[in-house]
Amino acid sequence: MAQKPSIPKGTRDFTPSEVVKRNYIFDIIKKNFQTFGFQPIETPSFENSDTLMGKYGDEGDRLIFKILNSGDFLRSFNENLIKTIKLSLYHLRIYLNGTVKEEMNSYGLNFVKVLPEILRKDKQIKFDESVIDLNNLANDLWNKIEVFVNKEDWKEVLINGVDEDKSLTNLSIGIFGEFYFEMGTKYLGSHISEKALRYDLTVPFARYVVMHQNEIDFPFKRYQIQPVWRADRPQKGRFREFYQCDADVVGSNSLLQEVEFVQLYDAVFSALKLEGVTIKLNNRKILAGIAEVIGAKNNLIDFTVALDKLDKIGEEGVKKEMLEKGISEASIEKAAPLFSLSGTNNDQLNALEKLLAVSEEGSKGVQELRFIIDAVSDIGLSTAQLAIDVTLARGLNYYTGAIFEVAAPKSVQMGSIGGGGRYDDLTGIFGLKDVSGVGISFGLDRIYLVLEELDLFPEAIDQSLQVLFMNYGEAEAFQALKLVTLFRKNGVKADLYPDSATNQKQENKQFKFATNKNVPYIVIIREDELKSATFTVKNINENTQETYSLDKAEEFLKNL
Amino acid sequence: MAQKPSIPKGTRDFTPSEVVKRNYIFDIIKKNFQTFGFQPIETPSFENSDTLMGKYGDEGDRLIFKILNSGDFLRSFNENLIKTIKLSLYHLRIYLNGTVKEEMNSYGLNFVKVLPEILRKDKQIKFDESVIDLNNLANDLWNKIEVFVNKEDWKEVLINGVDEDKSLTNLSIGIFGEFYFEMGTKYLGSHISEKALRYDLTVPFARYVVMHQNEIDFPFKRYQIQPVWRADRPQKGRFREFYQCDADVVGSNSLLQEVEFVQLYDAVFSALKLEGVTIKLNNRKILAGIAEVIGAKNNLIDFTVALDKLDKIGEEGVKKEMLEKGISEASIEKAAPLFSLSGTNNDQLNALEKLLAVSEEGSKGVQELRFIIDAVSDIGLSTAQLAIDVTLARGLNYYTGAIFEVAAPKSVQMGSIGGGGRYDDLTGIFGLKDVSGVGISFGLDRIYLVLEELDLFPEAIDQSLQVLFMNYGEAEAFQALKLVTLFRKNGVKADLYPDSATNQKQENKQFKFATNKNVPYIVIIREDELKSATFTVKNINENTQETYSLDKAEEFLKNL
């Protein structure tokens, strides 16, 4: 029976109309990335696991899609493992027959130390050490064997087994089973998977910068638009495969970059005709300064996580959460001005300056924020608003300076449609120190929904065909194909219906095809037109019809 | 210690220059796909495994990248498995204590039948039946248990174990280990991986057509440009991740489609300025006809595989291989005309017509080929050659009519840079019968190499910046940023060097940055220019310099 096809949950097919609309957004973002001097790079869809693991916290690690090694890797691993266990038991038996129980521990220590060497020398056993750490294996194995063999009846079998080889094999299989059972997903996973799908574009970018540092002229402005994959629980608006659109600069500490990113957001959203977005701006140094000033320096994360919820749970809610997290009443009292920040960006800057005067870090943050605000308001934005938002935290652990977030126009209910910030040590994890980075990201899926909701996609954006030629027989189709060829050479999206209409029903089918596709022009070449070397054009929108002689085809094209 | 970063073998980072050149090719292909009336779709990077497995032959299955299930799936599987084994042994013990050895087989048959029901009712054991076939599991399990328990000493333990629960547990772990050991990669793989990375674009397209059949107006012309992944052994020019660029039509038998695909190849390669490609054309019906005529109908595949090697191993080599494959000397004798086909396409068609006159299928093939050749030569091609090549076989098992292949110009050593054909039953595997498809593919990586070798990429294609503004201090940079903003609004790729030059060395660094990036225009705003409201432009290519007043900026832009 044929399969009933489906796609994995959390993934999507994109229809022609969706692809065209998505590309419309991509193209505008790309064009602006380019005029702002960003260069495109692309990285592989999968990275070595150790490039990604440990970079996104435990939760992130869990959400990374791992790729199963190809080939029959597990069989070879299994065979080597069982041989290793048997070999280990063989040595253990010799030991057990010769000495006393109390020294089991020291035998274990020695075993763990010696086993990797024994394995390397053994001709029957071949582990791929680029994948398997033999020291870890020896350690894990000993833990299993020790527990297993300490069960008295097994030790008995090991020492006094009737058929030595048989009892060794049986014991080995038992331990092998325990090994698989206890080590579970994690142990097996790291042995059968060495690659993982990209989880974001930032870590691969950092990896790229370090690997290509000798060919890169810093400051390096790169953009990257590629899919990422996350094993999130699928839910409305959250997908397991989605595109990220990132622009970052590495290798410059200049605040001019921050100014440019505000301009870039404004340029892109203006080009998309999405007016009224708010670019929210904060600085981690300000958050750190506030925590310092109110005496909650050691609770910086708790403090900012709570503050970040001001929109959702209100002032009282935030204060309650802070109290629960152990921030003192006195501290919260001191933070009061934050809840009543109002007025222009300048008013807020002045209030913050006063509040943070005693904190060096906080003052630095205010100064940075002021530089960006001043520069942007001096040059002006096309359609976006720039607004200070001291509650903005985002990936606070990550950012060290500016923090950006873009809110959709108030008329649509939608979370942020973009965000970013500065992180002082982007490439340190891969060994390149002191490289500052700052970048922003566009949330494609949400921007798509906003444009759809506000009806901002250009009219007829998904029109796949401008002209459809009807097909009335071989000779007529042939004539049509010549015109189609000419039209296409002039960049017109033109097509010939492939099957001939020999009766009314078939003709209707062709018209229906054109109607379904919203084709604005239908060209008709019947026997009459063939004889008179003409073609008849129906303008569907205006409900008119005109006949051209073949040598006037270019004239028709000009007016298209 | 920091990691030394690397990428998985067979994958690539693409630098800005490479991305730009690749996009140049993609854009030209896309533009032509669109003028030819093709619509874009996109499918998820991973599909359900059963969508892909079994569609590409055993070799293909082996090369599909499988994705490890996320979460701790293995642990739950392991726990359920060991409980199941223990439960099974418990029942077996009851049976063994009550009856005789000879009926073990019938117990097994019954066990396999009953176990799934027992498992479904058990409250401790929960298998996800969408992933695990309980009938298969019961069967596999019994096979293991039977062998294991038939070892006399184990049966003894099972029946007379001192501590019943303990002996059951120990036995269970042993069987669990055997299970893992024997079932190996294949069994485990299907339990821990339900998704796999796309291997090509054709099977996902077929799946898409079936799933979306009610929204599609047939004939459906779609193009798709996305990466695919294959666990091939990496080697020069062969990658584990690469893009496919496919255009296909489904739902029309008209040979006009084949004509269009020839035109499409011509249009794309002409637009890429890659002149002199040869579009080779064959038809499976002709190959079948030849095999029929020479009496080698049952050796069609062997015959065509050998014939396909004519270029490489010559006439004698081909004949030798045919003999080895059991094709008779007489048959090979009859096939002789194939080796001396020459002259124009028409000459060859006439020769083939004669040779295949007695084969209905062969004659049909010649007729189809003639239709395409006639139509194309009537309309004419821009730069490509169309040539019959009866040795062309490609994916013969797959194609049922036309077979295409594009050869690069003779001046470059390169395999085919494109190929395709007609396949009569594209969507049958997913339950939609009688949908004919025909399509072609462009080999991006090879086209890239050919354009590189023939130096056909447009000059300055990878110029990332048209104008760089030098940075001589905060006020100067500010003035520059205003101009940069204006330039960018006019679509010019412009940038301001982010850090100020306060000495000669720093200024040189900025010039060097511009030189490395091949920036054609450098704009200088120093204190002088700031005072006089001007900016100075250095034209690097012409080695000239000119000063404009700020209000003449648009004039400079016009001449850019």
Interface residues (C-beta under 8 A of the other chain):
Chain A: A2 Q3 K4 P5 S6 I7 P8 T11 R12 D13 F14 T15 P16 V19 V20 N23 K31 N32 Q34 T35 F36 G37 Q39 P40 I41 E42 T43 P44 S45 F46 E47 N48 D50 T51 R62 L63 F65 K66 I67 L68 S70 G71 D72 F73 L74 R75 N78 I82 W154 N170 I173 G174 I175 F176 G177 E178 F179 Y180 F181 G184 T185 L188 G189 I192 S193 E194 K195 L197 R207 Y208 V210 M211 H212 E215 D217 P219 K221 R222 P227 W229 A231 E241 V249 S252 N253 S254 L256 Q257 V259 E260 Q263 A267 A375 D378 I379 G428 I429 F430 G431 S464 L465 A477 F478 L481 K482 T485 F487 R488 K489 G491 V492 K493 A494 D495 L496 P498 D499 F513 N516 K517
Chain B: A2 Q3 K4 P5 S6 I7 P8 T11 R12 D13 F14 T15 P16 V19 V20 N23 K31 N32 Q34 T35 F36 G37 Q39 P40 I41 E42 T43 P44 S45 F46 E47 N48 D50 T51 R62 L63 F65 K66 I67 L68 S70 G71 D72 F73 L74 R75 N78 I82 W154 N170 I173 G174 I175 F176 G177 E178 F179 Y180 F181 G184 T185 L188 G189 I192 S193 E194 K195 L197 R207 Y208 V210 M211 H212 E215 D217 P219 K221 R222 P227 W229 A231 E241 V249 S252 N253 S254 L256 Q257 V259 E260 Q263 A267 A375 D378 I379 G428 I429 F430 G431 S464 L465 A477 F478 L481 K482 T485 F487 R488 K489 G491 V492 K493 A494 D495 L496 P498 D499 F513 N516 K517
